[in-house]
Amino acid sequence: MKKIIALLLALMMIAGLVACGAKDDDKGGDDATVKVGALYPFSGGSAAAGPEAKFLIDMVVKKVNEEGGLDGLNGAKIEVIYGDTQADGQVALTEFERLVNVEGVTSLLGGYNTAVANTLSQYVIAAQVPMLMTSAAGNDAFSVDNRYVYHANSCSANDLPTSKKITEYQNKLCGNPRTSLVIYDSADYGAQVWQDKQTVAAETGNTVIGIPVVAGAADYSAEIAKIKEYEGVAAYSEPTLIMDDAIRMMKQMYDKGVAMPVFAAGGGYLQGDFIQQCGKAAEYVFSTAWFFDDMKYAAYDVEWACEVSDAFAAEFGYPFNENASCVWTGIWSLIDALERTTADEPEAIVTALEATDIKGEHPALLFTLADHVKYEDGLIEGTDVVVYNQNRYDNSVAWGCIMDGAWRVVWPENYVNPDYPLPWPIPAVADR
């Protein structure tokens, strides 16, 4: 009911909103331009994500434009217009309305933060302008039956089958049954992970203890004291903190000498500057990710993957990361649809998105474990979650561990660098 009310409010607030695409240019040509909106955080607590996204989107669009533009529109060029969400849903809405009403974009890319994606999805549906979300993983943005919100990456519920496999892996390390401390933030994604962990624990006989934290808090002493109570027993912590919260948590754990294994669920632990900011406090942190930089050596085109990754690292001073992987998959998936559309109008683009069926050596699959991009509706196996326009073929994640100042894959085994075997048990803080 809440979702229905929110959608009705969105419809009321955005009544009369019409995408003002360049209809004179629908047939394409040398001077035709297709406007794509990109909504990412360039300021605020998630500010690192925006420049990463822009760098890769600009790289891809330049390549497509220089190689002849969009096939279906007779060579029309892509123009990307950016908006800063500031990681805030209401700011994102203002930017969304500017891009659609003033700039005349006919499709959008972005989202990043789960809470922002949840807010934007309501207005995207109301405005009937297609948006391909990247990185945002919470289920809510994809839980309303519609034709306008798409996701080429993986949502939380989609990861549950792989989460069960990873739990088996963790059990081998920590013993089974054992205790898991789930440190989850106040954002929707953290709450969803906490719910999923309880589901998995009920099936495995493990014990999970939830430790909620307030996003943006300066001091985690109380939470760390709780964590320290479980040192020396078969327990580990599973934080879902985002951006700077993850950095503060690890620094404070390190300063207090807490060496409990940390198996993070992505979020801020995969932030580009996490290792630089944390220093030794980052060592031996584990996390799931859709992509780690050294997985590029398994790409279908290793030379191209290394070229892109090296350019990214040169620009930002840290390796290609999960956000970069999601943006790369997202922009190429959207371009795949734009190349198959025959009109620069939202409805025509939606029709192309609905027909997406990407396989094989396609650029969208260069930096992902997924081998397919196809948007489908339905119940996620093993859950009670129904999703729409979701790439349900992307349900594979890897586990990495920070060793010698870089993420090293420790699972699946075929991606493991023999120079960096699994460090277990992890050393005490004093021994690092």
N, C-alpha and C positions, 0 to 999 in steps of 0.2 A: 504493500500500500504506500509506503514512504517513497518508493521509487516512482510509482505512478503519479503521486502528488508533485514530486520534484519535476517530473517530466512535463506535467501540465503547467507548472509555474514557468518552466523554461519556454514552453510554447507561447505563454502569455507575454513574457518579457521580450521575446524575440519575434513577436508577431510582425509580419510584413517583411521579415528579413529575406532578401533574395540575393543569391550570389550574382555579382555583376561581372561575369566573365566577358572576355573580349570576343563577343559573338560575331563581330565583323571578320574575325580571323579564324572562324571555325574550320575553314578548309585548309588552313595552314599556309606555308610558304616562307620565303626567306625573311620577311618582315614580321611574321606572326609570332606571338609570344603566349605561352601558357603559364599562368601565374600559380605558383604553389606556395602556400603559407607554411611556415615552420615555427612552432611554438615550443620554446625550450627555456630553461632558467639561465639567464646571463648575469643575474645578480641574486642576492639572497643566499640562503644556506646551501643551495645546490648549484652554485654559480659555476663550478668546474665543468658541469655537464654541457652547458650551452655552447661554449667555444669548441669543445670536442665535436659536437654535432655539426656545427656550422662548417668547421674545417673539412669534414668528410663529405657533407652534402655539397659544398662548393666544388670539391674535387670531382665528385661524380657528375654533377651537372655540367661542369666545364668539359669533361670527357664526352658526354652525350652530345652537347651542343657542337663541339668541334668535329664530331664524327657524323654530323648530318642532321641532328635534331631528332624529332619524334616521327617515326615511320607513318603511323596512322594519320597524322596531321600534315603530311607532305613536307616534313622538315621543319616544323615549327620549333622554336627554341624554348627552353624552360627558363623562367625567371623565378627565383626564390625570394620571398619577402619574409623577414624574420620578425618575431614578436617575443618579448621577454616576459615570461610568466612569473618571474621572481619566486618560483616554487609556491605560489599562492593561487588558489582556485579563483578568487574574485578578480585578481589582476589578470589571470589567464583569460577569463571571460571577456574583460574589456579589450584585450589584445585580439581575441578571436573575433569580436564584433568589428574591430577596426580592419582586420585583414579581409573579412568577408564583405562588409558594407562599403568600406572606403577603397581598399586596394583591389577588390574584385577577384580574390583568389577563387579557384574552382575546386581545389582539393587541399588537404592539409596533412602535415606530418608532425609528430612530436608527442608531447605529453610529459614524458620522463617520470615525474613524481606520481605515485599512485593516487594521492588525494586530488591532484590537479586533473589527472585523467578521468577520475570519477565525476568531477564537476563538468569538465568539458564535454564528456560523452552525452550528457543530457541536452546540451545546446547544439551539439553537432547533429543529433537526431532531429531536434526541433527545426533547425535551419535547413536540413536535408542537403548538407554539403559533406562529402566523404572525408574522413580523417583516418589515417593509418597511424595507430599509436606505436611508439617504440619504448622499450625498457620498462615502462609501467607494468607491474605484474599482478596487482590486485584483481580479484575476480569481478568486482562490482561494475567496472567500466564496460564489461563484456557480457553482462547478465540480463540485458534488456533486448527483446526481440526487435531487430531493426535491420536496415540495409546500409547504414552509413558509418558505423564504427568498426574498424578492422584492426587486426593484431597479427603481425607476422612472426613475433617472438613467442614466448610461452607465458601463460598466466599461472597463478599459484596452483590452482586445481589441476592443471595440466601436468605439473611437476610431481604430483603425489606418487604416481607409480615409481618414478625414479627415486623419489625421497625414501621410499621403502627399501630400495636396493642399497641406498647410501646408509640407511640405518643398519642394515645387515653388516655393511663394511665397518661402521663405527662400533658395532657390538663386538666384532672380532678384536678391535683395539682395546676397548674399555671393559669388555666382559658383558655377559648377559645373564640375568637381568642387571641393569645398572640405572643410575640416576642421571637425568639430564635437566640442567637448569636453563629454562628458556627465557632469555632476557629480551623482551619484546617492547618496541617503542609504541607510542600512542597513535601512529599512523595506521591506516587500514591494512597495509601489507603486513606489518608486524602482528596485528591481531589475527590475520588470516593464517600466518605461519604457526602461531600459538595453537590455533584450532586444529591445523593439520597435524602438528606434533602430538596432540592429545589423541587424535584418531590412530596414528601409527603406534603410539605407546599402548593403546588398548589392545592392539593386535599382537604386539611383541612381548607384553608383560613387563615392559620397562616402566620406570617411574618418571614423570615429568613434573617439574615444579616451576610455576610461572613467576617471573620477577618483572613486573611492568615498570617502565621508566617513562619519564616525561621528556618528550623531544625538546632539545634545546637547553636542558638543564646544565648548569655549570659544574655541579659536584655530584659524583656518584658514590660517595663514601658509604651511604646506607646500603646500596645495592651490592657493593663490593664486599662489605662486611657479611652480607648474607651468602655471597659466593664463597667466601673464605671458610665458612662453617663446613663446607663440603670438601675441602682440600684433604687429600689422603685417602679418600674413598673412591669407589668406582663411579666417578661422576665427571661430567664436562659441561661447559656452558655453551649455549647456542644463541648468540645475540643476533638481532635483526636491525640493529641501529643504522640510521642513515647518516651519511655525510659526516659533518664535524662531530656528531655525537659518538660515532665509532672511534674517532681519533682520541677524544677525551677519555672514553672508557678504557681503552687499551693503555694509554699513558698512565692513568691513575691506578690501574691494576698492576702495572709494572713497578710504579713507584712504591706501592704497598707490598711488593714482593710476591704477588699472587701468580702462580705458574700453572693454574688449572688449564687443561686443554680448551682452546676456543675453536668451536666449529661454527663459523658464522654462516648466515644465510644471505650472503651477498651484501647488498646495500652499501653503506659507507665503507665497508672493509675492502670494497673493490674500487673505491674512489681513486682517481689517478694519482693523487699526491698522498695517499694513506701511508705508504711505506716511508716516503720522505719525511712526513710530519711526525711519524711515530718513532723512527729510528729503530733501536734495539727492541722497543716495546712491540714492534710488529712481527719480530721473528717468531716462527713456529705457530703463527695463526693459520688455521685452516678455513677455507670457505668454498662453498659451491659457486659455480659460475657457468654461464652458457658458453664462455670462451675465455681462455688464457692465452697470452701472447705466444708462448712456445708451441701452441697447437697449430700455428700457421704452417708448420712444416708438414702437416698432414693435409693441407689444402689441395684442391685439384690443380691449382696453378700456384706452385710454391713461389716462383719468381715474382709474380704479381702481388701475392700476399705479403711477401717480404718488402717489396717496394712501397706498398701502402703503409705497412707497419712502421718501416723506417722513417717515412715522411712524417707520420704521426708522432713518433718518438722525438724526432728532431724539432717539431713544432712545440711540443709540450714538456719535454724533458722527462717523460716517463712512458712506459710501454703501452701499446695498443691494449685496450681493456674491454670489459663486458659492455659498457655503454656504447663504445665505438662499434663493437660487433652488432649490437641491436640497431644502431642508426644505419650502419652499412646495409644490413638486411632490409631494413625498412625503406630506405630511399630507393634501392634497386627494385624492391617489390612494387612500389608505387610507380616507378618509371616503366616497369613491365606492363602495368595496366594502362598508363598514358600512351605507350607505344601501340597499344591495341585499340584505343578509342578512336572514333572518327569525328568527334565533336568536342570542343572545349567547353563542355557544360557538365555540371555535377552529375546529372542523371546518366549521361553517357559514360562518365568515369566510373560510377557505381556499377553499371552493367559490366564494364571491363574487370573491375575488382572481383565481382561475383564469379567470373569465369577464370580467375587466376588458377594456374596449374603449373607451377615451376618445378622442374626436375633437372637432374644432370648437371653439367658444367655451366651453370648460370651464375652471373655475378652475385646474385642475392645469396647464394649458398657458399660463397668463398670463405666467410668467417663464422661458420656455425656448424654444430654437430648435426643439425637437421639436414635431411636429404630431400625435403619436399616443402613447398609453400602452397597451401590450398586452404581456403577459408570454409569452415564448416560449422554447423550448428549441432547442438545435442548435449547429452549427459556425458560428463567425463567419467570414464570407467573407474569404479571403486569409490565414487563420491556421490553426493546428492546435488552437485553443482551443474547447472545447465549454462552453456556459454554460446555466444553467437558470433559469427564471422571471425572465428579463432583458428589460427594455424595449429591444429591438433597434432600435426606431425612433428612439431618441435617440443619434445618432452624429454630431451636428453641434457643432462648437466654433468659437468666434471667437478672433481675435487682438487683443490690446489693447496699448497702450503708455502708460506713465505720462508725461504732459506737464502742466506747471503744476499738479502736485499732485493729479492725478486720472487714472483710467484712461480712455483714449480708444480707441474701436474703430478699427483700421487694416485689418481684413479680417474678413468679406467687405466689398467696396467699397460695397454698398448701405447699410451701417450707419455709414459714415465721416462724421464731422462735418467739413464743409469748412473750418471754422476751425482744425482740427487735422489737416493732411495728414501723411502718413508722414514722420517725421524721419530722413532718411538721406543721408549717413552720420551717425551720432550724434556729437555734439561731444565733444571731449576733456574730461576732468574739470576742467581749469583754466578751460575756457570756459563752464562751466555757471553 
